[in-house]
Amino acid sequence: MLTVLFFARLKDQLGTDSFSLSLNEPTNVANLKKLLIAQNSEWQKPLSSANLLCAVNHEIVDETQIIVETDEVAFFPPVTGG
């Protein structure tokens, strides 16, 4: 099972901090977002945010990154420090 994690404001917007999904074949992050939105149409706006960041196995990636069922994918809004 693919593990999808949601952090910070995104976790509150989606109403969950994680989601498990079975993948039949490798896909990319952009398609994963589409699969997640298909599971819950209310997730479309938060997951479509232009500044949403994604990490696969703890490394920041873009939407073309290929993912497989054993990966851990995390989505989170940009963070600031100071």
C-alpha positions as a Markdown table, in Angstrom:
| # | Residue | x | y | z |
|---|---|---|---|---|
| 1 | Met | 0.0 | 0.0 | 0.0 |
| 2 | Leu | 1.1 | 3.5 | -0.8 |
| 3 | Thr | 1.1 | 5.7 | 2.2 |
| 4 | Val | 0.2 | 9.4 | 1.7 |
| 5 | Leu | 0.7 | 11.9 | 4.5 |
| 6 | Phe | -0.7 | 15.4 | 4.8 |
| 7 | Phe | 0.9 | 18.1 | 7.0 |
| 8 | Ala | 0.1 | 21.5 | 8.5 |
| 9 | Arg | -2.8 | 23.5 | 7.1 |
| 10 | Leu | -3.4 | 20.8 | 4.4 |
| 11 | Lys | -4.1 | 18.2 | 7.1 |
| 12 | Asp | -6.8 | 20.5 | 8.5 |
| 13 | Gln | -8.3 | 21.2 | 5.1 |
| 14 | Leu | -8.6 | 17.6 | 4.2 |
| 15 | Gly | -9.7 | 16.4 | 7.6 |
| 16 | Thr | -7.1 | 13.6 | 7.8 |
| 17 | Asp | -3.3 | 13.3 | 8.3 |
| 18 | Ser | -2.9 | 10.2 | 6.1 |
| 19 | Phe | -4.4 | 8.0 | 3.4 |
| 20 | Ser | -3.5 | 4.5 | 2.1 |
| 21 | Leu | -3.9 | 3.6 | -1.5 |
| 22 | Ser | -3.2 | 0.6 | -3.6 |
| 23 | Leu | -1.5 | 1.2 | -6.9 |
| 24 | Asn | -1.8 | -1.3 | -9.7 |
| 25 | Glu | 1.2 | 0.2 | -11.5 |
| 26 | Pro | 3.8 | 3.0 | -11.0 |
| 27 | Thr | 2.4 | 6.5 | -11.5 |
| 28 | Asn | 3.6 | 10.0 | -11.0 |
| 29 | Val | 2.7 | 12.6 | -8.4 |
| 30 | Ala | 0.3 | 14.5 | -10.7 |
| 31 | Asn | -1.7 | 11.3 | -11.3 |
| 32 | Leu | -1.6 | 10.5 | -7.6 |
| 33 | Lys | -3.3 | 13.8 | -6.9 |
| 34 | Lys | -6.0 | 13.0 | -9.5 |
| 35 | Leu | -6.5 | 9.6 | -7.8 |
| 36 | Leu | -6.9 | 11.2 | -4.4 |
| 37 | Ile | -9.3 | 13.8 | -5.7 |
| 38 | Ala | -11.4 | 11.0 | -7.3 |
| 39 | Gln | -11.6 | 9.4 | -3.8 |
| 40 | Asn | -13.0 | 12.7 | -2.3 |
| 41 | Ser | -14.0 | 15.6 | -4.6 |
| 42 | Glu | -13.8 | 18.1 | -1.7 |
| 43 | Trp | -10.0 | 17.5 | -1.8 |
| 44 | Gln | -9.7 | 19.1 | -5.2 |
| 45 | Lys | -9.1 | 22.7 | -4.2 |
| 46 | Pro | -6.5 | 21.9 | -1.4 |
| 47 | Leu | -4.6 | 19.4 | -3.6 |
| 48 | Ser | -4.6 | 21.7 | -6.6 |
| 49 | Ser | -2.8 | 24.6 | -4.9 |
| 50 | Ala | 0.0 | 25.8 | -7.0 |
| 51 | Asn | 2.4 | 26.1 | -4.1 |
| 52 | Leu | 1.8 | 22.7 | -2.6 |
| 53 | Leu | 5.0 | 20.8 | -2.0 |
| 54 | Cys | 5.5 | 17.1 | -2.2 |
| 55 | Ala | 8.1 | 14.7 | -0.9 |
| 56 | Val | 8.6 | 11.1 | -1.8 |
| 57 | Asn | 10.5 | 9.0 | 0.7 |
| 58 | His | 11.6 | 12.2 | 2.5 |
| 59 | Glu | 13.0 | 14.0 | -0.7 |
| 60 | Ile | 11.3 | 17.0 | -2.2 |
| 61 | Val | 10.1 | 16.2 | -5.7 |
| 62 | Asp | 8.0 | 17.7 | -8.6 |
| 63 | Glu | 4.8 | 16.3 | -10.0 |
| 64 | Thr | 6.7 | 14.2 | -12.7 |
| 65 | Gln | 8.3 | 12.0 | -10.0 |
| 66 | Ile | 7.4 | 8.3 | -10.5 |
| 67 | Ile | 6.0 | 6.6 | -7.4 |
| 68 | Val | 5.4 | 3.0 | -6.6 |
| 69 | Glu | 3.2 | 1.2 | -4.1 |
| 70 | Thr | 6.0 | 0.9 | -1.4 |
| 71 | Asp | 6.7 | 4.6 | -1.4 |
| 72 | Glu | 5.7 | 7.2 | 1.2 |
| 73 | Val | 4.4 | 10.4 | -0.3 |
| 74 | Ala | 3.9 | 13.6 | 1.8 |
| 75 | Phe | 2.1 | 16.7 | 0.8 |
| 76 | Phe | 2.5 | 20.0 | 2.6 |
| 77 | Pro | 2.2 | 23.8 | 2.2 |
| 78 | Pro | 5.3 | 25.9 | 1.9 |
| 79 | Val | 6.9 | 26.5 | 5.3 |
| 80 | Thr | 8.7 | 29.6 | 6.5 |
| 81 | Gly | 11.1 | 30.1 | 9.3 |
| 82 | Gly | 12.4 | 33.0 | 11.2 |
